[in-house]
């Protein structure tokens, strides 16, 4: 009876492995993941998603997740370490979409597949990212509607990576549809962090005596901006928009006293899972249907936050 049970368990295990990795495929032995900043829960979720999916393909796969802290030189060094360690796949959240190109080329020359995640990376074999133009547009459309088409707004910008540039582009295009909306500033780089949002917004509050609304390029930036507004005791700011659908943003949306009002949601876990799947396919000669896959970013507001599932695993 025991032998029969063990045989059954073994058969189930083999079936499970067969569903993830087909016979004859090149095995996925190791994955290197380098992301913008692991202080941001978004990138933590990417690391978790990539690790879990790699282990579905091969339970013994080694996955290394590192933080570039938005520094190009740091990330180049991390990619060189991945090359030296002969990883099979690099999942790359680029610190600089163009500046990382030589490192990407070096990795591919060494036979390593590179899949860009969250932001574009010049020369990458494939890209899986949110529809960031949609995210910026949805956030700023909501802001314009809440202001009834009239008001002064500031855009708290971030690092020069494709995702952030696309969000700002989408936001500005939406504001441009409403002549009564005046963009006072769009060039403050808050570094994508809460501390940066606090510092940049403090500067903007000093520079401009009347600001009706704020768009922060991600939730940490937007939440930092709100801290600055509270500290300055400014009552002119009516609302703040972000992007991410992050846990902190979700909590802010549920707080009736918060100025935080909208956050188009990303799905970092799904993004990472699809990046590993696409990379594994490319390792075995299977090109994805789309070289750049865009995931939708529906807006989360106070009206629908109670039904929002958050950054859940699929």
N, C-alpha and C positions, 0 to 999 in steps of 0.2 A: 504493500500500500504506500509506504514511504517512498519507495523507488519510483512508483507511478506518479506520485505528487511532484517529486523533484523533476521528473522528466517533463511533466506538464508545465512547471515553472520555467524550466529551461527553454521549452518550445515557445512559451509566451514572450520570454526575453528576446529570443532570436527574431520573432515576428516584429517586436517593437523596434529592434535595431534595424531590421530590414525596411521598415516604413520610413526611417530617417536616412539611412545610407544604403544605396543599392549596391548589389554585388558587382565588383569590378570597378567601382568608383575609386578615385584617389582619396585616401582617408584624410579626414580633418584632424590633424594631430595637435596643432597649436594656433591660437589666435591672439593677435595683439590689438588692443583697443586704446586709442588715445583720443581724449575729448577736451573740450574747452576748459572746464573747471569743475572738479569733483566737489567743490563747496556748494555747487548748485544741485539740488535734488533731481533736476531734469537729467543731468549727466550721470548721476548715480543710477537712475532708472535705465539709461542706455547701457551702462555697464552690466547691470543685472540681466537685462533682456538678452544681450549678446552672450553672456555666460550661460544662461539657461538654454538658449537655442543651440549653442555649440555642444553642450552636454547632452542634448537630445540626439544630435547627430552622432556623437561619440562621447560616451560617459567619461572616457579617460582623456579627453582633449584638455590641453593646458590653455587657460585663458588669463592673460595679463591685462589689467585695466589701469591706465595711468592718466594723470591730469597734467595738461600743458599749461594751465593757468593763463590761457590766452597769450602765451609767449611763443613766437615762431621758432626761435632758436632752441628753446626747450623741446618743442615738438619734433624738430628735425633730429635732435639727439635721440629722442625716444624711438623714432622710426629707424634710425641707424642701429639702435640696440635690437629692434625687432628683426632687422635684416641679419645682424650678426648671430642671432639666436635661431635663424632659419624658420620663422613662423610661416604657416601656409597662407594666412589671410590677415590683412590689416583692416580694421574698421576705424575709419578716420573722421573725427569731428574736427575739421581744420581750424587752426587758430588764425590763419590767413589764407583765404581761398586761392590766391595767386602765388603768394610767397612760398607755399608748401610744394609747388610743382616739381622742383628739382629732386626733392626727397621722394616724392611719389614715383617719379621716373626711375630713380635708383632702386626702389623696392621692386618695381615691375621688371626691371632688368635682371633682378635676382630671382625672378620666377614667382614673386609673391603677388597675389591678387589684392587690389586695394579698392575697397568700397567706401565711398564718402557717405557719412550719415549726418543728418541735421543741416549741414551746410555743404555747398559745392566745394570740390577740391580739384583744381586744374589737373587734368591728366588721369583722374581716377577711372577705373574700369566701369564703374556704375555709381549711381547716387540714389539714396532713399532719404527723402526729406519731407517736411510739412510744406503745404502750399502757403508759403510765407507772404506772398503778395496778397492772397486772400485773407490771411490773418490780420495784416495791417489794415486792409480795407474794411474788414468787418468791425474791428475795434473803433476805427475813426468814423465810420458811418454811424455807429451807435452814439459816439460823442456828438457828432454834428446834429443828430436827431434830438438828443437830450437838450442841446443848446438852442433848439428851434431855429437852427441855421444862422445864429448870430453869436460872435464871441471871439476872444483872443485865446489862442491855444499855443502850447509849446510841445515840441517833440524831444524827449530825452533819448538821445541816440546811443549807440554802442560800438563795439569793435567792428572793424571793416571786413566782415565776413558776409557771404552772399545772403544768408537767412535774414540778417538784420537789415542789410541794404534793401532787400525785397520788401520787408515789412514797412520800412520808411517810405519806399516808393509807393506801395499800395495805400498807405495812410495819406500821403500827400495828394495822390490822385483822387482820393475820396473827398478830401477837404476842398480840392480845386473845383469840385462840382457845386460847391456852396459859396457864392461870392461873399456872404456875410461872415465867413470864418476867416480870421487872419492868423497866419502862422508867424509867431514872433521869433521863434528860434528852432532850428532843427540840427544843430551841429555840436551839441554838447555830448561828448563820449563819456558815458557813465561806466563803461567797462562791463556792462551786463550784470552788475552786482547791486545788492541793497545799499552797501556803503557808498558806491558810486552814484546811485540814484539820489541818496541823501545829499551828497556833496554838490552834485550838478544842479539839483533842484534848488539848493540854498543859493547858489550863484544866480540862477534864473529869477528867483524871488527878489533878489537885490536889484537885478537889472530892470525888472518890469513891475510897475506898481499895480497892474491889473491883469490877472491871468484867470480865464474862466475854466479852462480844462487842460489836462495833461495826457499825452500819450507816451508811455514808457515802452521800450522795445521788448521787454519781457516782464514777467511778474515781479522778480526781485527788484528791478529798476523802478517799477511803478510803486511798489510798497515802500522803497527807500524815499521816493519823491513825496509820498504821503507823510512820512515821518518829518521831512523837512518843512512841509506845510504846517503840520501840527506844532512843531517847535517854533516856527515864526509867527504862530497865531494868526495866520492869514485866513480870512473868511470869504475872500473873493473866489477862490477855486471851488467849483461846483462838483466836478467829478474827475476821475482818473481812469484811463484804460490801460490794459497791459496785453500780454500775449503769453499763453502757456497752458492755462487751466491747471496750474500747479497747486499743491496742497495749501500753501500759504495764501495764494490767490483765492482759492475756494473758501478758506476760512474768512478772508476779508469780505467776500461777497455775501457771506451769511451774517456779517456784523452790520446791523442797521446804522451804526455811527460812522462806518468807514466811507471814504470818498471813492473807494475802489468800486467800479461799476460794471466792467466788462472785461472778459479775457477769452479770446478765441483759443480753443483747446487743442494742444498737441497730444500725441500719443507716443512718448519716447520708447516705451517698451516694445510696441509694435514696430516702430522704426528700426530698432536694433535687431529684432527677430528677423525682419525682412532683409536687413543688410547682411546678416550671416547666411541666410538662405540663398540670397542672390550670389554672394561670394562663393559659397560652396558649389553652386551650380556652375559658376564661371571656372572654378578649379577643375571641373570635369567637362568643360567644353560646351556648357549649356548657357547660351546668352539669354538674358532676361527679355521679356516682351518689350519693356521700355528701359532705355538706358538711364533715364531719370524718372523715378517714381515719386509722384507728389501725393501726400496724404491730406485729406480735407481738414480744415480747422474751424469747426462750427463755434459760434460765439456762446459763451456761458455768461449769464447775467443773473441778477437777483431773481428774475422771473422764472428761470429754469434751473438754478443751481441745486435745488433739492432733488431733482431727478438726474443730475450729472453723476456719472459713475467714477469720475476722477481717473487718476493714472493707474487703472486696474490692469492686471495681466489678462491677456486674451486666452 
